[in-house]
Amino acid sequence: MRPCALVCCLSVIVVTMHSQTRPRARDLGIAPGLLEPGPQNAITDVAGVRVGHTTFLNGDNVRTGVTAILPHAGNLFQRKTPGAVFVGNAFGKLAGSTQVDELGTIESPIVLTNTLSVGAALEAVVRWTLAQPGNENVRSVNGLVGETNDGALSDIRGLHVTREHVIAAILDAKEGSVEEGAVGAGTGTVAFGWKGGIGTSSRRIAQPGQTYTVGALVQTNFGGRLTIAGVPVWKELSPRPSGAPAAPQDPAFADADGSCMIVVATDAPLSAKDLKRVAARAIFAMARTGSTYSNGSGDFAIAFSTAAAPPPSTAGPPDVISALFEATLDAVEEAIYNSMLKATDVTGSGRTIRALPVDQLKRLLQTYGRQTP
């Protein structure tokens, strides 16, 4: 079966929500760490990595979608990618994680969507993989699908994401710039009570005779006490509508619950063991932004390398590993900021979740001595 045949019945209208007028973190002078980003400041700065989105808006109450990350352009099943998973808090669903943890490889696209669409997404990943030339005799596929719950803005019980949406996101995957904000799997998400979404960033590490790249992509739907570049935004700006009580019952404004999915890519040749250590730093980076890692937050990180993994005895030297840890922390922190800054106001299921107010944020950053353009 040809891959394109799998999407011929896609009859829904898929709409992209543009956010070109919204800034990224660096546009406001927010640049965590000392390392420089790659040319796109995105996970796609790791050569070969591709990202695609399907954004699904329908009526007044469907605000959902799919984001797909492909480690390389070849046959992912036949040329498996060294990978690892780190679980910060397992209040969530990451299908396929146990085999990745056991074998240290990823053999499918990495797909992000909403909580109740993991099943549909997993079926789609399997169908897409089986349809690839060279996989005619494949009888087992370990699809890797993560999620966050976008039920605050979308009719999650309606199970609106179909396998066609998922395959469309996979087929849309491309190198270059990555659309951020309220797109794909981030269409209906909420972060710190503000509009969350998809964000990405990267860092480059210069070593003698070699430069490595680390890229991160996040799906933000978690909470806590929002902090940006060390500034306690939560003390000064409130996402709650004007006149709302201090502690409304609306779960959209919960202070801590929710989830975050993080995908980290690198071209450094790392073993699965060291990739798991990298993935752990991705979860740690959430603390810089004010995450309180609540009981109801599903915090998962997937890390993979586009290079062949070295034997365990020849894993990278400690100074390189430490630099990769630093790059991961900085890239994930900035990706989280980008996910919120590039998001736009979204109305769905009878409520509006506001995007971070850029002008107010700029004034606040200046008040705390953070220079903005």
HUSUL-V565860 format. One record per residue. N is the residue number from 1. RES is the residue in one small letter. PSI is psi in radians with two decimals (* if undefined). Layout:
N_RES_PSI, N_RES_PSI
This chain:
1_m_2.24, 2_r_2.49, 3_p_-0.67, 4_c_-0.44, 5_a_-0.40, 6_l_-0.27, 7_v_0.13, 8_c_-0.38, 9_c_0.22, 10_l_1.85, 11_s_-0.18, 12_v_2.79, 13_i_2.14, 14_v_2.13, 15_v_2.38, 16_t_2.27, 17_m_1.99, 18_h_2.53, 19_s_0.59, 20_q_-0.49, 21_t_-0.19, 22_r_2.53, 23_p_2.80, 24_r_3.00, 25_a_-0.74, 26_r_-0.41, 27_d_-0.36, 28_l_0.15, 29_g_0.24, 30_i_1.88, 31_a_1.45, 32_p_2.36, 33_g_-3.08, 34_l_-0.35, 35_l_2.59, 36_e_2.60, 37_p_2.97, 38_g_-3.12, 39_p_-0.57, 40_q_-0.20, 41_n_0.91, 42_a_2.86, 43_i_-0.45, 44_t_-0.04, 45_d_-0.32, 46_v_2.00, 47_a_2.30, 48_g_-0.38, 49_v_2.39, 50_r_2.61, 51_v_2.40, 52_g_2.66, 53_h_2.59, 54_t_2.13, 55_t_2.14, 56_f_1.94, 57_l_2.29, 58_n_2.17, 59_g_-2.56, 60_d_-0.10, 61_n_0.28, 62_v_1.95, 63_r_1.43, 64_t_-3.04, 65_g_-2.94, 66_v_2.45, 67_t_2.31, 68_a_2.35, 69_i_2.14, 70_l_2.13, 71_p_-0.52, 72_h_3.01, 73_a_-0.04, 74_g_-2.84, 75_n_1.86, 76_l_-0.54, 77_f_-0.73, 78_q_-0.56, 79_r_1.43, 80_k_2.69, 81_t_2.28, 82_p_2.30, 83_g_2.93, 84_a_2.83, 85_v_2.42, 86_f_2.31, 87_v_2.02, 88_g_-0.80, 89_n_2.20, 90_a_0.50, 91_f_1.27, 92_g_-3.07, 93_k_2.06, 94_l_1.51, 95_a_2.37, 96_g_-0.05, 97_s_-0.54, 98_t_-0.66, 99_q_-0.66, 100_v_-0.74, 101_d_-0.62, 102_e_-0.79, 103_l_-0.35, 104_g_0.46, 105_t_2.71, 106_i_2.33, 107_e_0.28, 108_s_2.95, 109_p_2.61, 110_i_2.10, 111_v_2.36, 112_l_2.45, 113_t_-2.75, 114_n_2.89, 115_t_-0.84, 116_l_0.05, 117_s_0.15, 118_v_-0.70, 119_g_-0.82, 120_a_-0.70, 121_a_-0.69, 122_l_-0.73, 123_e_-0.73, 124_a_-0.76, 125_v_-0.72, 126_v_-0.82, 127_r_-0.75, 128_w_-0.75, 129_t_-0.78, 130_l_-0.50, 131_a_-0.18, 132_q_2.39, 133_p_2.32, 134_g_-0.18, 135_n_0.39, 136_e_-0.48, 137_n_0.18, 138_v_2.32, 139_r_0.01, 140_s_2.27, 141_v_2.27, 142_n_1.57, 143_g_2.55, 144_l_1.91, 145_v_2.19, 146_g_3.00, 147_e_2.81, 148_t_2.84, 149_n_1.98, 150_d_0.44, 151_g_-0.22, 152_a_-0.51, 153_l_-0.25, 154_s_2.65, 155_d_1.36, 156_i_-0.52, 157_r_-0.29, 158_g_-0.16, 159_l_0.92, 160_h_-0.41, 161_v_2.22, 162_t_2.96, 163_r_-0.48, 164_e_-0.67, 165_h_-0.75, 166_v_-0.82, 167_i_-0.61, 168_a_-0.70, 169_a_-0.71, 170_i_-0.78, 171_l_-0.39, 172_d_-0.21, 173_a_2.33, 174_k_2.85, 175_e_3.08, 176_g_-2.69, 177_s_2.62, 178_v_2.21, 179_e_2.41, 180_e_2.98, 181_g_-2.43, 182_a_1.14, 183_v_2.80, 184_g_-2.33, 185_a_-0.18, 186_g_0.11, 187_t_-0.75, 188_g_0.30, 189_t_2.80, 190_v_2.30, 191_a_2.12, 192_f_0.49, 193_g_-0.24, 194_w_3.00, 195_k_2.17, 196_g_-2.82, 197_g_-2.64, 198_i_2.32, 199_g_2.75, 200_t_2.78, 201_s_2.95, 202_s_2.89, 203_r_2.59, 204_r_2.47, 205_i_2.01, 206_a_2.10, 207_q_2.78, 208_p_2.01, 209_g_0.11, 210_q_2.40, 211_t_2.23, 212_y_2.65, 213_t_2.44, 214_v_2.26, 215_g_2.57, 216_a_2.55, 217_l_2.36, 218_v_2.64, 219_q_1.78, 220_t_2.21, 221_n_0.63, 222_f_-3.14, 223_g_-2.91, 224_g_-2.28, 225_r_1.74, 226_l_2.17, 227_t_2.27, 228_i_2.12, 229_a_0.64, 230_g_-0.08, 231_v_2.19, 232_p_1.36, 233_v_-0.61, 234_w_-0.44, 235_k_-0.38, 236_e_-0.56, 237_l_2.36, 238_s_2.35, 239_p_-0.17, 240_r_2.51, 241_p_2.60, 242_s_2.28, 243_g_-0.09, 244_a_2.62, 245_p_2.81, 246_a_-0.54, 247_a_1.22, 248_p_2.69, 249_q_-0.22, 250_d_2.07, 251_p_-0.31, 252_a_-0.40, 253_f_0.36, 254_a_2.48, 255_d_-0.47, 256_a_-0.55, 257_d_2.82, 258_g_-2.88, 259_s_2.86, 260_c_2.24, 261_m_2.32, 262_i_2.33, 263_v_2.20, 264_v_2.28, 265_a_2.58, 266_t_2.71, 267_d_0.12, 268_a_2.39, 269_p_1.64, 270_l_2.57, 271_s_2.87, 272_a_-0.61, 273_k_-0.82, 274_d_-0.52, 275_l_-0.61, 276_k_-0.65, 277_r_-0.67, 278_v_-0.79, 279_a_-0.61, 280_a_-0.72, 281_r_-0.54, 282_a_-0.74, 283_i_-0.72, 284_f_-0.59, 285_a_-0.46, 286_m_-0.55, 287_a_-0.55, 288_r_-0.48, 289_t_-0.01, 290_g_0.14, 291_s_2.44, 292_t_0.13, 293_y_0.96, 294_s_2.93, 295_n_-0.62, 296_g_0.23, 297_s_2.14, 298_g_1.83, 299_d_1.92, 300_f_2.49, 301_a_2.38, 302_i_2.27, 303_a_2.44, 304_f_2.77, 305_s_2.38, 306_t_-0.09, 307_a_2.73, 308_a_2.32, 309_a_2.42, 310_p_2.81, 311_p_2.64, 312_p_-0.57, 313_s_-0.20, 314_t_0.43, 315_a_2.76, 316_g_2.63, 317_p_2.73, 318_p_-0.64, 319_d_-0.62, 320_v_-0.78, 321_i_-0.76, 322_s_-0.69, 323_a_-0.65, 324_l_-0.67, 325_f_-0.81, 326_e_-0.77, 327_a_-0.69, 328_t_-0.82, 329_l_-0.82, 330_d_-0.76, 331_a_-0.71, 332_v_-0.74, 333_e_-0.85, 334_e_-0.63, 335_a_-0.68, 336_i_-0.79, 337_y_-0.76, 338_n_-0.63, 339_s_-0.59, 340_m_-0.69, 341_l_-0.61, 342_k_-0.19, 343_a_2.70, 344_t_2.87, 345_d_2.42, 346_v_2.30, 347_t_2.29, 348_g_2.60, 349_s_0.63, 350_g_0.16, 351_r_2.75, 352_t_2.24, 353_i_2.13, 354_r_2.57, 355_a_2.72, 356_l_2.27, 357_p_1.92, 358_v_-0.80, 359_d_-0.75, 360_q_-0.68, 361_l_-0.72, 362_k_-0.77, 363_r_-0.67, 364_l_-0.76, 365_l_-0.71, 366_q_-0.66, 367_t_-0.63, 368_y_0.23, 369_g_0.27, 370_r_2.01, 371_q_2.36, 372_t_2.64, 373_p_*
